[in-house]
Amino acid sequence: MKRPGFTLIEVLVALAIIAISIGTAMRATSAAFISSADIKDRTIARWIGRNELARLQTTQSLPAPGTLSGETTQGNVAFAWKGVVESTPNPNFRKVEIVVRRLDGRHSLVTIQGFVVGVR
């Protein structure tokens, strides 16, 4: 006579399926969390780059060709930015490229490019 219930094999298979499902869910949650943090860092870095470009665009004089750099903290995270100012064929314009990265990171998060117009 067969008794009601599950065999040991059935229980082990069910536990294996549950373990695989939980592991997959944990990996997906971890990837979403990392992606969210990366999006936040890139958004803040973009704000920093645009702020520095706007600061250069609102000064009274054209910046001299060369390199600019600085550090700032936004959202309790330290960022470093580096700007390269280049001459253009028109002496009243300067091309500016600003690269922003986390202070504790090696790769750049965003690159902002723009132009600064001098007084006519």
N, C-alpha and C positions, 0 to 999 in steps of 0.2 A: 504494500500500500504506500502510496506517495503522500508525503507530508506537505502541507502548504508552507511557502516561504521561498527564500532565494538560496541558491547554492553559493559556495565560496567563490567560484569562478565568476558568477554573475555580479557579485558584490565587488570583486577586484576590477572587473571591466568598468563598472559604474564609477568607481573611485578614480580610475585612470582617466576616464572621460572628463570627470569634474576637475581633476588636477590640470589637465591640458587646457580646459576652458578658463580656469582661473589664471593660469600663467599667461595665456593670450590676452585676457582682459587687463592684466597688470602691465604688460608690455605696451598695449594700446594707450592706456592711461598715462604711462610714463612718457611716451612719445608725444602725446598731446600737451602735457605739461611743459616739456622741453621746447616744443614749437611755440607755445604761448609766451614763454620767457624770451625766446629769440625775437618774436614779433615786437614785444615790449621794448627790448634793447634797440632794435632797428628804428622803431618809431621815435624814441627819445634821441637817438643819434641823428636822425633826420632833422629834428627840431633844432638840435645844437648846430648842425651844419648850416641850416637856413638862417639861424640867428647870427652866426658869424658872417655870412655873406651879406645879410641886411646891415649889419654893423659897418662893414666896409663900404657898402653902397650909400650909406647916409653920412659918411664923414665928409668934411669940406674939401679935402684934397685927395688926389689919386694915390693909392698905395704904390710904393716903389716895387719894381720887379724883384722877386726873391721869395724867400720862404718865411711863413708865419707859423706859429704853433702856440698851443695853450692847453690847459686842463680845466675841466669844469665838473661839477657834481650835480646830477639831476636824478631825482627819484632814489636817493641814497646810493647811487652807483657813480663811480668816478669814470669819466670819459676823457680821452685825449683827442685833440684835433690838430691837423697839420694842413696849412694852406699854401698853395703855390700860386704866386702872382706872376703873370707873363705879359709882356708887351704885345701889342697888336699893330697891324699896319697903320691904324688910325691912332695918333698920339693921345687922343682924348678917351680912349678905351683901354681897359686892362681885363684880361681873362683871368678868372680865379677858379681854382679847383680846390675844394676842401674835402679831406678824408677824415672820417671820424671812426674811432675804435674804442672799445672798453680799455680802461687803463690796465686791467689785468689780462687783457686778451692780445693775441698776436695779429689776428686778421681784421681787416677793416669791415665795418658794418655798413656804411654808406659812403658814397662819393657825391658831392654836390658841385655842380659847375654853374658859373654865371659870369656876368660882366659888370664891371664898375665903370660908370661914366663920369668923366671929369667936368669941371666947370667950363663953360664956353666963353 
